Amino acid sequence: HAAAYAIVSYQTAYLKAHYPVEFLAASMTLDMGNTEKLADFRQDALRLGIDVVPPSVQTSFRDFEVDGNRIFYALAAIKGVGDAAVQHIVEKRRERLFDGIEDFAQRIDPKIVGKRVLESLILAGALDCFGKDRATLFAGVEAIMAAAAFAQSSASSGQIDIFGAGTAAGRPEAIRLPAVDPWLPAERLHKEFLAVGFYLSAHPLDEYKAALTKMRVQNWNEFSAAVKRGATAGRLAGTVTSKQERKTRTGNKMGVVMFSDQSGQFEA
């Protein structure tokens, strides 16, 4: 029994040492539903100098795919985005890349890529490639879905718009997105956290890096390593990602708070 595990451990270590990009991409695909493990694998990739490309409807696939020293984040790893929606988007993209949000709306089937899927894609940044602000796209989800529904209805009925209302110079008509204020960086990252499960494009603590360094604040990984070496205390900083209130056996209230920093998540 022990020998079998030793062989698997040796094989795994060999693959990670000689094919780190492929190994991490395969590991992330295997644990796609476990955001804590995905966050750990991403940190491992950053430590090894491997670029994890954020999700995009233009470059991402169902699984975590590899291109040189890059791992493309999987669309199916975004919360609320199922396999059917991802496969549909990838199939449409194989025909040709999407030429803007209007072209995307015209070519997708709203029955497959529904409102919730579209909202999750926006929050995760998968539609950033169209050059529109996330807050604007999120506020305009209904308009995007309406454009998709109209395009699908016209295509299925075989009707041609004789007045040319649906296109302009051979291009889809511009979708009128509402004018809204952009989300603040912290709000934008929080919404991304909800869709992805961890901070992917940036971290709320990034803007405090100089101050935290000056205060000799450790990240979670550094603190964990110090504890293993015998440290009994440390100084940490984190963004609150969740909280729970519980009662102890004596009936007193106790709070359990989950924190996040650039290296991982920790509980207090």
C-alpha positions as CSV (number, residue, x, y, z in Angstrom):
1,H,0.0,0.0,0.0
2,A,2.7,2.4,1.0
3,A,4.8,1.5,-2.1
4,A,1.9,2.3,-4.4
5,Y,1.5,5.7,-2.9
6,A,5.3,6.3,-3.1
7,I,5.2,5.6,-6.8
8,V,2.3,8.0,-7.4
9,S,4.1,10.6,-5.4
10,Y,7.2,10.1,-7.4
11,Q,5.3,10.4,-10.7
12,T,3.5,13.5,-9.5
13,A,6.7,15.2,-8.4
14,Y,8.3,14.3,-11.8
15,L,5.5,15.8,-13.8
16,K,5.4,19.0,-11.7
17,A,9.2,19.4,-11.9
18,H,9.4,18.8,-15.7
19,Y,6.0,19.9,-16.9
20,P,4.8,22.5,-14.4
21,V,2.5,24.4,-16.7
22,E,0.7,21.3,-17.9
23,F,0.7,19.8,-14.4
24,L,-0.9,22.8,-12.8
25,A,-3.5,23.3,-15.6
26,A,-4.5,19.6,-15.3
27,S,-4.7,19.9,-11.5
28,M,-6.9,23.0,-11.8
29,T,-9.2,21.3,-14.2
30,L,-9.5,18.3,-11.9
31,D,-10.4,20.5,-8.9
32,M,-12.4,23.0,-10.9
33,G,-15.2,23.1,-8.3
34,N,-12.9,23.7,-5.4
35,T,-12.1,27.4,-5.3
36,E,-9.7,27.1,-2.3
37,K,-7.6,24.6,-4.3
38,L,-7.8,26.8,-7.4
39,A,-6.5,29.7,-5.4
40,D,-3.6,27.6,-4.1
41,F,-2.7,26.3,-7.6
42,R,-2.7,29.9,-8.9
43,Q,-0.4,31.0,-6.1
44,D,1.9,28.0,-7.0
45,A,1.8,29.2,-10.7
46,L,2.8,32.7,-9.7
47,R,5.6,31.4,-7.6
48,L,6.9,29.4,-10.6
49,G,6.6,32.4,-12.9
50,I,3.6,31.0,-14.8
51,D,1.1,33.5,-16.1
52,V,-2.6,32.7,-15.3
53,V,-4.6,34.6,-17.9
54,P,-7.9,35.8,-16.5
55,P,-11.1,34.3,-18.0
56,S,-12.2,35.7,-21.4
57,V,-14.9,34.6,-23.9
58,Q,-12.2,35.3,-26.6
59,T,-9.4,33.1,-25.2
60,S,-10.8,30.7,-22.5
61,F,-12.2,27.2,-22.9
62,R,-14.1,24.8,-20.8
63,D,-11.0,23.5,-19.1
64,F,-7.8,25.2,-18.0
65,E,-5.7,25.3,-21.3
66,V,-2.0,25.8,-21.8
67,D,-0.1,28.0,-24.3
68,G,3.6,28.2,-23.7
69,N,4.1,29.5,-20.2
70,R,0.5,30.6,-19.8
71,I,-2.6,29.0,-18.3
72,F,-5.9,30.3,-19.6
73,Y,-8.5,30.4,-16.9
74,A,-11.4,28.1,-17.5
75,L,-14.9,29.6,-18.2
76,A,-16.5,26.6,-16.5
77,A,-14.7,27.4,-13.3
78,I,-16.7,30.6,-12.9
79,K,-19.6,30.2,-10.5
80,G,-23.0,30.1,-12.2
81,V,-21.5,29.2,-15.7
82,G,-22.4,25.7,-16.7
83,D,-20.8,23.4,-19.3
84,A,-23.5,23.8,-21.8
85,A,-23.1,27.6,-21.9
86,V,-19.3,27.3,-22.1
87,Q,-19.4,24.8,-25.0
88,H,-21.9,27.0,-26.9
89,I,-19.6,30.1,-26.5
90,V,-16.5,28.2,-27.6
91,E,-18.3,26.7,-30.6
92,K,-19.4,30.1,-31.7
93,R,-15.9,31.5,-31.2
94,R,-14.4,28.7,-33.3
95,E,-16.3,30.2,-36.3
96,R,-14.6,33.5,-35.7
97,L,-13.7,35.7,-32.8
98,F,-16.4,37.9,-31.3
99,D,-16.3,41.4,-32.8
100,G,-17.6,43.4,-29.8
101,I,-20.5,43.0,-27.4
102,E,-23.1,43.4,-30.2
103,D,-21.6,40.6,-32.2
104,F,-21.5,38.4,-29.1
105,A,-25.1,39.1,-28.3
106,Q,-26.2,38.4,-31.9
107,R,-24.4,35.0,-32.1
108,I,-25.2,33.4,-28.7
109,D,-28.4,31.6,-27.9
110,P,-30.0,33.3,-24.8
111,K,-31.7,30.0,-24.0
112,I,-28.2,28.5,-23.4
113,V,-26.3,31.6,-22.2
114,G,-29.0,33.0,-19.9
115,K,-29.1,36.1,-17.8
116,R,-27.4,34.6,-14.7
117,V,-24.6,33.2,-16.9
118,L,-24.1,36.5,-18.5
119,E,-24.0,38.3,-15.1
120,S,-21.4,35.8,-13.8
121,L,-19.2,36.3,-17.0
122,I,-19.3,40.1,-16.5
123,L,-18.5,39.9,-12.8
124,A,-15.5,37.6,-13.5
125,G,-14.2,39.9,-16.2
126,A,-14.8,37.5,-19.0
127,L,-16.3,40.2,-21.1
128,D,-13.6,42.8,-20.4
129,C,-12.3,42.0,-23.9
130,F,-15.0,44.1,-25.4
131,G,-13.7,47.3,-23.9
132,K,-16.8,48.1,-21.8
133,D,-16.8,48.8,-18.1
134,R,-18.1,46.0,-16.0
135,A,-20.6,48.2,-14.2
136,T,-22.0,49.4,-17.5
137,L,-22.3,45.8,-18.9
138,F,-23.9,44.6,-15.7
139,A,-26.5,47.4,-15.8
140,G,-27.1,46.6,-19.4
141,V,-27.7,42.8,-19.1
142,E,-31.3,43.2,-20.0
143,A,-30.5,45.1,-23.2
144,I,-27.9,42.5,-24.1
145,M,-30.3,39.7,-23.5
146,A,-33.0,41.5,-25.5
147,A,-30.6,41.9,-28.5
148,A,-29.7,38.2,-28.3
149,A,-33.3,37.2,-28.2
150,F,-34.2,39.4,-31.1
151,A,-31.3,38.0,-33.2
152,Q,-32.3,34.4,-32.4
153,S,-35.9,35.0,-33.2
154,S,-35.1,36.6,-36.5
155,A,-32.7,33.7,-37.4
156,S,-35.2,31.0,-36.5
157,S,-38.0,32.6,-38.4
158,G,-35.8,33.3,-41.4
159,Q,-37.1,36.9,-41.5
160,I,-35.0,39.7,-43.1
161,D,-35.3,43.2,-41.7
162,I,-36.2,45.1,-44.9
163,F,-35.6,48.4,-43.2
164,G,-32.1,47.4,-42.1
165,A,-32.9,48.2,-38.4
166,G,-30.8,45.3,-37.2
167,T,-27.6,46.2,-38.8
168,A,-25.5,49.2,-39.9
169,A,-23.0,48.7,-42.7
170,G,-23.1,45.0,-42.2
171,R,-22.6,45.2,-38.4
172,P,-25.0,44.6,-35.6
173,E,-26.8,47.6,-34.3
174,A,-25.2,49.1,-31.3
175,I,-26.7,48.0,-28.0
176,R,-27.7,51.0,-25.9
177,L,-26.1,50.4,-22.5
178,P,-27.2,52.6,-19.6
179,A,-24.9,55.3,-18.3
180,V,-23.7,54.3,-14.8
181,D,-20.8,55.2,-12.6
182,P,-17.9,52.6,-12.7
183,W,-17.6,50.4,-9.6
184,L,-14.9,51.5,-7.1
185,P,-11.9,49.2,-7.2
186,A,-12.8,47.5,-4.0
187,E,-16.4,46.9,-5.1
188,R,-15.2,45.6,-8.5
189,L,-12.8,43.1,-6.8
190,H,-15.5,42.0,-4.3
191,K,-17.9,41.2,-7.1
192,E,-15.1,39.4,-9.0
193,F,-14.4,37.4,-5.8
194,L,-18.1,36.3,-5.6
195,A,-18.0,35.0,-9.2
196,V,-14.5,33.4,-9.1
197,G,-14.2,32.4,-5.5
198,F,-11.0,34.3,-4.9
199,Y,-9.3,37.5,-6.0
200,L,-8.0,36.9,-9.5
201,S,-7.1,40.1,-11.4
202,A,-5.8,42.0,-8.4
203,H,-6.2,42.1,-4.6
204,P,-7.7,44.9,-2.4
205,L,-4.5,44.9,-0.4
206,D,-2.3,45.7,-3.4
207,E,-2.7,49.5,-3.0
208,Y,-1.5,49.2,0.6
209,K,1.7,47.2,-0.2
210,A,4.1,49.9,0.6
211,A,2.5,50.7,4.0
212,L,2.2,47.0,4.9
213,T,5.9,46.4,4.1
214,K,6.9,49.4,6.2
215,M,4.9,48.0,9.1
216,R,6.6,44.6,8.6
217,V,3.3,42.8,8.0
218,Q,3.7,39.2,6.8
219,N,1.5,37.5,4.3
220,W,-0.2,34.3,5.2
221,N,2.3,32.0,3.5
222,E,5.2,33.8,5.2
223,F,3.5,33.6,8.6
224,S,2.7,29.8,8.2
225,A,6.3,29.1,7.3
226,A,7.5,31.1,10.4
227,V,5.2,29.2,12.7
228,K,6.7,25.9,11.4
229,R,10.1,27.3,12.3
230,G,8.9,28.0,15.9
231,A,7.4,31.5,15.7
232,T,4.5,32.0,18.2
233,A,3.2,35.4,16.9
234,G,3.1,37.5,13.8
235,R,1.5,40.5,12.2
236,L,-1.0,39.9,9.4
237,A,-3.4,42.0,7.3
238,G,-6.4,40.8,5.3
239,T,-9.6,41.6,3.6
240,V,-12.7,40.1,5.3
241,T,-14.4,37.7,2.8
242,S,-17.0,36.1,5.1
243,K,-18.1,35.9,8.7
244,Q,-20.2,33.7,10.9
245,E,-21.7,34.0,14.4
246,R,-21.8,30.9,16.5
247,K,-22.5,30.0,20.1
248,T,-20.1,28.2,22.3
249,R,-21.1,25.3,24.6
250,T,-21.5,27.8,27.4
251,G,-23.9,30.0,25.3
252,N,-21.5,32.8,24.6
253,K,-21.3,34.3,21.1
254,M,-18.3,33.6,19.0
255,G,-17.4,35.1,15.6
256,V,-15.5,33.2,12.9
257,V,-14.1,35.5,10.3
258,M,-12.4,34.5,7.0
259,F,-9.6,36.8,5.8
260,S,-7.8,37.0,2.4
261,D,-4.4,38.3,1.4
262,Q,-2.3,38.0,-1.7
263,S,-1.1,34.6,-0.7
264,G,-4.2,32.9,0.4
265,Q,-7.1,32.8,2.9
266,F,-7.0,32.3,6.6
267,E,-9.5,32.0,9.5
268,A,-9.7,33.7,12.8
